[in-house]
Amino acid sequence: MVSGELPAEVVNRLVELAPDAVVVVDGQGRIVFANTQTGAMFGYACDELIGAPIEILMPRRFQERHVAHRATYAVQPRARPMGIGLELAGRRKDGSEFPVEISLGPLTNNGTVLTSAIIRNVSDRKLMDAALRASEERLRLLVDNVKDYAIFMLDPDGRVATWNAGAERIKGYRAEEIIGQSFSRFYPAEDVENGKPAAMLKKAAETGACEDEGWRVRKDGSRFWASVVLTALRDETGGLRGFAKVARDVTVRKQAERRFATQFALARMLAGATSLRSAMPEILRTIGEGLGWEYGAFWRVEHPDEVLRCAEGWEADSSRLHALSEANRAISFARGEGMPGRIWATSQPTWISDLTQEPDFKRPAAIEAGLVTAVGFPVLADGQVLGVLEFFSQDTQQPDAELLGLVEAIGYQITQFIGRRN
C-alpha cells in the first residue's frame, strides 16, 4: 500500500458520514464519484450518475451557462466556500427543483485535476426566511405550530418578547420564565464576555439580518450547536421594532461534520508520521480537539511486567488537568484492571457515562478535575493489544453507537499505520 493511501472501507465511511451530497467531477464535467446522499437528494441511483454530465443535477436554465463557468473554473481552480450569496438550485430526476448551497474545491489524482463539490439542500432554511418576510400574523400562526425550530421575538434591546413551543423544547425554558429576559443567557459565558450577543443585534439592525452557527446553552447548562437567523423588524417609518430569531438544534449534523473532519485529519497526519511513538501526541490532540474531549491518554503494554503504563497524555486545559497526567504516570494497570486493563483484556471499546458511579475506576484525580464521561479503545498490532487510548469529557454523555463505531474505525486506521511501518 502506498504511504498515505487509505483503505477503501475507511474512505467509504468518511464520505458516508458526510451529511451533504458529495460529488467529484473530471475535467470534462463528467461525474466520476457520487456518495449515497447524492442519490437520495436528487432521486437517482448512484450508478445512474457516474459518467453523466454534472449539469444533470441543475435546472435546464442554468445548464448552458454552467458549461462556460466550468471552463473558466478549470483554467484557475480554487476553493469556493458555502454561503457566498449565490442563489443556486438543484434539479431532481423527476424535474422538481430545490434551493442549494455548494462548496467547490480542486483535487489532484495521479496528475489529473478533478473538482469536488459538496451540495447542501437549504429548502428548510429558505422556507423559514420566506416565513419571516411574511406578515406578523402569518408568522405567529406558523410559529405556534413549529416544534423543531425555536422561533421568538426580541425587543430592540434583545429581551425576549414571545416564545414558541419549539423554543421551550430546544432551550428548556417555559414562556413565563424567559419573557423579559435578555437573549444573551442562551450564549456560553465566553461569548457573552466577548460581546457576541450585542454584536449580532448590531449587525442585524445594520444589514437587515444575520446568520450564525455556534454553541448555545440550555436552561440546564448543557450545550447544543445551533443554526441561527436573526432578522430586524421595522415599522413603516423604518424605526426598529425589534428582532425575529429562528434557531435550530443541529448538534447531530455538527457532530457528523466534526467526526468526518477528525477522521480525515488523522489520516493525513498518519500519512506523514514515522513511528507510533512520535505520532502519539498528535494522535491524542487530533482526536481530543476534533471530538470535543477535555483529556486523553495512551497506555502502553509494558513487557515483561505485563502491565499498562501511561506513555503519553494530552490536556485541552493544562492548568486544570496537569495533575491528572502526573497521577497517571505514577500508576499502572494489570490486564482486566480499571478501564485500560478491561479494554486490554477484551480488545473492545468501553464507554463510561458517569465515572463517579464506576466502582472499578480508581483515579480520583480525574473526578477531582471534574471529568465525568470516558471512552477508550484498543490499539492493535498483529491482532495483539499494543496499548489503549482513552478520552474524557466534563459533560455527562450517554453511549453513542455512532461514536463507538467511529473510534473502532480510528483504531483500525492506527492499526493500518502500524502495519505499514513494520
BAKOL-536572 format. One record per residue (C-alpha): x, y, z; residue in one letter. Coordinates in steps of 0.02 Angstrom, whole numbers. Example, Ala and Ser with C-alpha at 12.3 -4.5 7.8 and 13.67 -1.06 7.14 Angstrom:
(r (615 -225 390) 'A'),
(r (684 -53 357) 'S'),
***
This chain:
(r (0 0 0) 'M'),
(r (66 174 -43) 'V'),
(r (106 282 107) 'S'),
(r (-44 391 147) 'G'),
(r (-167 286 47) 'E'),
(r (-324 244 146) 'L'),
(r (-411 75 136) 'P'),
(r (-569 83 31) 'A'),
(r (-680 43 179) 'E'),
(r (-611 190 279) 'V'),
(r (-634 310 132) 'V'),
(r (-812 248 109) 'N'),
(r (-851 278 292) 'R'),
(r (-777 452 287) 'L'),
(r (-884 502 139) 'V'),
(r (-1042 418 203) 'E'),
(r (-1026 513 368) 'L'),
(r (-1045 675 269) 'A'),
(r (-1222 745 293) 'P'),
(r (-1224 825 120) 'D'),
(r (-1209 765 -60) 'A'),
(r (-1027 739 -111) 'V'),
(r (-986 736 -298) 'V'),
(r (-819 728 -391) 'V'),
(r (-811 787 -573) 'V'),
(r (-673 763 -702) 'D'),
(r (-603 894 -821) 'G'),
(r (-740 863 -949) 'Q'),
(r (-878 892 -821) 'G'),
(r (-922 707 -802) 'R'),
(r (-968 638 -631) 'I'),
(r (-838 510 -575) 'V'),
(r (-900 490 -396) 'F'),
(r (-1061 521 -300) 'A'),
(r (-1100 469 -121) 'N'),
(r (-1263 389 -65) 'T'),
(r (-1331 556 -3) 'Q'),
(r (-1314 624 -181) 'T'),
(r (-1430 491 -249) 'G'),
(r (-1554 517 -107) 'A'),
(r (-1554 706 -129) 'M'),
(r (-1576 705 -319) 'F'),
(r (-1681 548 -340) 'G'),
(r (-1554 444 -437) 'Y'),
(r (-1470 279 -408) 'A'),
(r (-1284 319 -388) 'C'),
(r (-1235 212 -538) 'D'),
(r (-1351 318 -647) 'E'),
(r (-1245 470 -607) 'L'),
(r (-1071 400 -644) 'I'),
(r (-1015 463 -814) 'G'),
(r (-1160 586 -829) 'A'),
(r (-1125 772 -851) 'P'),
(r (-1135 871 -690) 'I'),
(r (-1267 981 -773) 'E'),
(r (-1391 838 -749) 'I'),
(r (-1408 897 -567) 'L'),
(r (-1457 1077 -608) 'M'),
(r (-1608 1162 -687) 'P'),
(r (-1603 1174 -877) 'R'),
(r (-1600 1364 -873) 'R'),
(r (-1429 1354 -787) 'F'),
(r (-1350 1215 -890) 'Q'),
(r (-1283 1311 -1040) 'E'),
(r (-1213 1449 -932) 'R'),
(r (-1135 1323 -814) 'H'),
(r (-1033 1243 -956) 'V'),
(r (-948 1412 -982) 'A'),
(r (-922 1435 -794) 'H'),
(r (-846 1262 -783) 'R'),
(r (-721 1303 -920) 'A'),
(r (-671 1463 -829) 'T'),
(r (-651 1368 -665) 'Y'),
(r (-541 1236 -748) 'A'),
(r (-417 1372 -800) 'V'),
(r (-399 1434 -621) 'Q'),
(r (-471 1307 -498) 'P'),
(r (-494 1372 -322) 'R'),
(r (-591 1334 -164) 'A'),
(r (-762 1414 -152) 'R'),
(r (-847 1405 19) 'P'),
(r (-1030 1381 60) 'M'),
(r (-1148 1527 83) 'G'),
(r (-1069 1662 -27) 'I'),
(r (-1235 1738 -77) 'G'),
(r (-1269 1644 -240) 'L'),
(r (-1448 1591 -273) 'E'),
(r (-1423 1411 -332) 'L'),
(r (-1544 1270 -365) 'A'),
(r (-1535 1082 -389) 'G'),
(r (-1643 978 -506) 'R'),
(r (-1707 807 -458) 'R'),
(r (-1731 664 -580) 'K'),
(r (-1918 699 -582) 'D'),
(r (-1885 879 -636) 'G'),
(r (-1928 961 -471) 'S'),
(r (-1810 1095 -405) 'E'),
(r (-1745 1143 -233) 'F'),
(r (-1626 1277 -167) 'P'),
(r (-1446 1226 -131) 'V'),
(r (-1281 1293 -70) 'E'),
(r (-1123 1223 -147) 'I'),
(r (-940 1225 -98) 'S'),
(r (-808 1183 -228) 'L'),
(r (-627 1129 -215) 'G'),
(r (-494 1060 -332) 'P'),
(r (-425 884 -309) 'L'),
(r (-272 805 -390) 'T'),
(r (-268 619 -429) 'N'),
(r (-113 549 -517) 'N'),
(r (-83 716 -601) 'G'),
(r (-266 737 -654) 'T'),
(r (-359 888 -586) 'V'),
(r (-534 847 -525) 'L'),
(r (-665 956 -442) 'T'),
(r (-754 908 -282) 'S'),
(r (-924 982 -242) 'A'),
(r (-1018 973 -77) 'I'),
(r (-1203 1010 -105) 'I'),
(r (-1320 1058 37) 'R'),
(r (-1510 1061 23) 'N'),
(r (-1564 1225 105) 'V'),
(r (-1751 1207 74) 'S'),
(r (-1793 1215 260) 'D'),
(r (-1694 1374 288) 'R'),
(r (-1767 1457 133) 'K'),
(r (-1941 1416 192) 'L'),
(r (-1905 1494 360) 'M'),
(r (-1832 1650 279) 'D'),
(r (-1988 1668 174) 'A'),
(r (-2096 1649 329) 'A'),
(r (-2001 1787 417) 'L'),
(r (-2037 1905 274) 'R'),
(r (-2223 1871 288) 'A'),
(r (-2343 1970 398) 'S'),
(r (-2332 1959 586) 'E'),
(r (-2497 1868 592) 'E'),
(r (-2442 1734 470) 'R'),
(r (-2278 1719 565) 'L'),
(r (-2374 1696 728) 'R'),
(r (-2480 1557 653) 'L'),
(r (-2325 1471 586) 'L'),
(r (-2230 1490 749) 'V'),
(r (-2368 1412 853) 'D'),
(r (-2359 1252 750) 'N'),
(r (-2171 1231 727) 'V'),
(r (-2091 1115 853) 'K'),
(r (-1918 1087 775) 'D'),
(r (-1869 1271 775) 'Y'),
(r (-1853 1396 916) 'A'),
(r (-1943 1548 845) 'I'),
(r (-1964 1700 954) 'F'),
(r (-1963 1890 952) 'M'),
(r (-1845 2008 1039) 'L'),
(r (-1873 2190 1083) 'D'),
(r (-1747 2319 1018) 'P'),
(r (-1636 2288 1171) 'D'),
(r (-1630 2100 1146) 'G'),
(r (-1757 2049 1279) 'R'),
(r (-1869 1901 1239) 'V'),
(r (-2045 1959 1191) 'A'),
(r (-2126 1797 1127) 'T'),
(r (-2089 1612 1147) 'W'),
(r (-2148 1461 1048) 'N'),
(r (-2161 1275 1087) 'A'),
(r (-2004 1239 986) 'G'),
(r (-1905 1364 1090) 'A'),
(r (-1965 1282 1250) 'E'),
(r (-1919 1109 1186) 'R'),
(r (-1746 1159 1123) 'I'),
(r (-1692 1281 1259) 'K'),
(r (-1787 1212 1409) 'G'),
(r (-1870 1373 1470) 'Y'),
(r (-2056 1398 1489) 'R'),
(r (-2126 1561 1421) 'A'),
(r (-2158 1634 1595) 'E'),
(r (-1977 1600 1644) 'E'),
(r (-1894 1685 1495) 'I'),
(r (-2004 1826 1428) 'I'),
(r (-1924 1991 1476) 'G'),
(r (-1751 1913 1499) 'Q'),
(r (-1602 1954 1388) 'S'),
(r (-1570 1829 1248) 'F'),
(r (-1385 1834 1297) 'S'),
(r (-1420 1699 1426) 'R'),
(r (-1429 1574 1282) 'F'),
(r (-1244 1605 1243) 'Y'),
(r (-1092 1525 1328) 'P'),
(r (-1005 1636 1455) 'A'),
(r (-855 1662 1341) 'E'),
(r (-967 1730 1202) 'D'),
(r (-1054 1848 1322) 'V'),
(r (-886 1912 1384) 'E'),
(r (-832 1941 1203) 'N'),
(r (-990 2039 1165) 'G'),
(r (-1059 1918 1035) 'K'),
(r (-1247 1940 1076) 'P'),
(r (-1235 2130 1062) 'A'),
(r (-1133 2114 903) 'A'),
(r (-1267 2005 823) 'M'),
(r (-1404 2132 865) 'L'),
(r (-1298 2271 793) 'K'),
(r (-1263 2177 632) 'K'),
(r (-1445 2128 606) 'A'),
(r (-1501 2308 637) 'A'),
(r (-1374 2374 511) 'E'),
(r (-1393 2243 374) 'T'),
(r (-1570 2179 400) 'G'),
(r (-1523 2003 450) 'A'),
(r (-1376 1896 504) 'C'),
(r (-1343 1710 514) 'E'),
(r (-1234 1618 637) 'D'),
(r (-1187 1444 694) 'E'),
(r (-1113 1408 863) 'G'),
(r (-1135 1339 1038) 'W'),
(r (-1289 1391 1137) 'R'),
(r (-1337 1348 1316) 'V'),
(r (-1497 1268 1379) 'R'),
(r (-1580 1305 1545) 'K'),
(r (-1494 1153 1624) 'D'),
(r (-1323 1216 1569) 'G'),
(r (-1295 1088 1431) 'S'),
(r (-1234 1150 1262) 'R'),
(r (-1301 1120 1088) 'F'),
(r (-1243 1176 916) 'W'),
(r (-1369 1299 844) 'A'),
(r (-1401 1368 670) 'S'),
(r (-1474 1542 693) 'V'),
(r (-1555 1677 586) 'V'),
(r (-1584 1846 668) 'L'),
(r (-1692 1969 570) 'T'),
(r (-1726 2152 610) 'A'),
(r (-1910 2205 611) 'L'),
(r (-1951 2385 564) 'R'),
(r (-2108 2490 558) 'D'),
(r (-2174 2592 412) 'E'),
(r (-2056 2735 451) 'T'),
(r (-1903 2623 461) 'G'),
(r (-1895 2626 651) 'G'),
(r (-1827 2469 736) 'L'),
(r (-1970 2372 818) 'R'),
(r (-1864 2225 873) 'G'),
(r (-1798 2062 803) 'F'),
(r (-1863 1892 749) 'A'),
(r (-1748 1747 792) 'K'),
(r (-1754 1572 720) 'V'),
(r (-1640 1439 795) 'A'),
(r (-1623 1255 759) 'R'),
(r (-1528 1122 855) 'D'),
(r (-1407 1048 727) 'V'),
(r (-1294 960 851) 'T'),
(r (-1311 792 761) 'V'),
(r (-1258 870 596) 'R'),
(r (-1113 961 680) 'K'),
(r (-1056 800 764) 'Q'),
(r (-1057 711 596) 'A'),
(r (-955 851 517) 'E'),
(r (-830 853 661) 'R'),
(r (-812 665 659) 'R'),
(r (-785 664 470) 'F'),
(r (-655 804 486) 'A'),
(r (-568 717 633) 'T'),
(r (-550 552 542) 'Q'),
(r (-488 639 386) 'F'),
(r (-362 746 485) 'A'),
(r (-299 591 574) 'L'),
(r (-275 500 409) 'A'),
(r (-174 646 339) 'R'),
(r (-68 657 496) 'M'),
(r (-30 470 497) 'L'),
(r (18 476 313) 'A'),
(r (168 583 360) 'G'),
(r (213 505 528) 'A'),
(r (367 395 551) 'T'),
(r (325 298 709) 'S'),
(r (184 272 832) 'L'),
(r (288 344 975) 'R'),
(r (323 507 883) 'S'),
(r (146 519 815) 'A'),
(r (54 486 979) 'M'),
(r (50 666 1046) 'P'),
(r (-29 724 882) 'E'),
(r (-148 574 880) 'I'),
(r (-212 621 1052) 'L'),
(r (-228 806 1008) 'R'),
(r (-315 773 841) 'T'),
(r (-445 656 916) 'I'),
(r (-468 756 1077) 'G'),
(r (-490 926 995) 'E'),
(r (-587 858 846) 'G'),
(r (-716 766 951) 'L'),
(r (-726 889 1094) 'G'),
(r (-645 790 1236) 'W'),
(r (-552 876 1378) 'E'),
(r (-418 745 1413) 'Y'),
(r (-336 598 1326) 'G'),
(r (-203 470 1369) 'A'),
(r (-110 324 1288) 'F'),
(r (-74 173 1398) 'W'),
(r (60 58 1327) 'R'),
(r (80 -127 1368) 'V'),
(r (248 -147 1454) 'E'),
(r (344 -311 1443) 'H'),
(r (399 -415 1537) 'P'),
(r (299 -333 1679) 'D'),
(r (136 -364 1584) 'E'),
(r (57 -201 1643) 'V'),
(r (-11 -45 1560) 'L'),
(r (82 117 1596) 'R'),
(r (37 293 1538) 'C'),
(r (156 338 1397) 'A'),
(r (76 500 1339) 'E'),
(r (-56 623 1398) 'G'),
(r (-148 767 1315) 'W'),
(r (-242 906 1404) 'E'),
(r (-359 1033 1325) 'A'),
(r (-334 1141 1480) 'D'),
(r (-164 1103 1556) 'S'),
(r (-190 1218 1705) 'S'),
(r (-337 1110 1762) 'R'),
(r (-286 938 1704) 'L'),
(r (-98 934 1726) 'H'),
(r (-120 847 1895) 'A'),
(r (-212 705 1810) 'L'),
(r (-68 674 1690) 'S'),
(r (54 671 1836) 'E'),
(r (-58 549 1932) 'A'),
(r (-74 434 1780) 'N'),
(r (115 421 1760) 'R'),
(r (129 358 1939) 'A'),
(r (10 209 1919) 'I'),
(r (-7 52 1811) 'S'),
(r (-145 -70 1769) 'F'),
(r (-141 -259 1755) 'A'),
(r (-244 -348 1623) 'R'),
(r (-429 -331 1669) 'G'),
(r (-396 -194 1800) 'E'),
(r (-479 -24 1782) 'G'),
(r (-541 43 1616) 'M'),
(r (-373 25 1524) 'P'),
(r (-349 -152 1588) 'G'),
(r (-527 -201 1542) 'R'),
(r (-500 -141 1364) 'I'),
(r (-335 -236 1358) 'W'),
(r (-421 -396 1414) 'A'),
(r (-571 -384 1296) 'T'),
(r (-495 -292 1145) 'S'),
(r (-660 -196 1139) 'Q'),
(r (-705 -11 1159) 'P'),
(r (-775 41 1328) 'T'),
(r (-892 185 1371) 'W'),
(r (-920 251 1548) 'I'),
(r (-1060 381 1561) 'S'),
(r (-1029 427 1744) 'D'),
(r (-858 396 1819) 'L'),
(r (-923 431 1995) 'T'),
(r (-1035 277 1982) 'Q'),
(r (-897 162 1918) 'E'),
(r (-829 59 2064) 'P'),
(r (-680 -4 1964) 'D'),
(r (-623 171 1914) 'F'),
(r (-475 204 2029) 'K'),
(r (-414 377 1977) 'R'),
(r (-480 509 2098) 'P'),
(r (-380 643 2006) 'A'),
(r (-500 627 1859) 'A'),
(r (-651 651 1971) 'I'),
(r (-569 798 2058) 'E'),
(r (-536 877 1887) 'A'),
(r (-724 872 1851) 'G'),
(r (-716 738 1717) 'L'),
(r (-874 634 1703) 'V'),
(r (-883 530 1543) 'T'),
(r (-746 419 1470) 'A'),
(r (-721 317 1313) 'V'),
(r (-574 203 1274) 'G'),
(r (-521 84 1135) 'F'),
(r (-376 -32 1098) 'P'),
(r (-228 -4 982) 'V'),
(r (-187 -169 898) 'L'),
(r (-34 -239 810) 'A'),
(r (-40 -412 731) 'D'),
(r (-202 -447 824) 'G'),
(r (-125 -409 994) 'Q'),
(r (-162 -258 1104) 'V'),
(r (-14 -140 1095) 'L'),
(r (-95 -9 1204) 'G'),
(r (-255 83 1248) 'V'),
(r (-317 257 1202) 'L'),
(r (-439 342 1319) 'E'),
(r (-529 510 1317) 'F'),
(r (-629 605 1448) 'F'),
(r (-764 739 1448) 'S'),
(r (-829 853 1585) 'Q'),
(r (-1006 832 1516) 'D'),
(r (-1115 682 1551) 'T'),
(r (-1140 587 1388) 'Q'),
(r (-1240 430 1356) 'Q'),
(r (-1170 288 1249) 'P'),
(r (-1162 341 1067) 'D'),
(r (-1164 196 944) 'A'),
(r (-1101 305 801) 'E'),
(r (-956 369 906) 'L'),
(r (-909 194 961) 'L'),
(r (-911 144 778) 'G'),
(r (-801 292 738) 'L'),
(r (-672 251 872) 'V'),
(r (-665 74 804) 'E'),
(r (-630 148 632) 'A'),
(r (-497 262 707) 'I'),
(r (-419 112 794) 'G'),
(r (-416 24 625) 'Y'),
(r (-328 175 547) 'Q'),
(r (-193 168 681) 'I'),
(r (-177 -21 661) 'T'),
(r (-152 1 474) 'Q'),
(r (-21 135 509) 'F'),
(r (74 17 625) 'I'),
(r (67 -118 493) 'G'),
(r (140 -2 361) 'R'),
(r (283 49 475) 'R'),
(r (331 -130 523) 'N'),
***
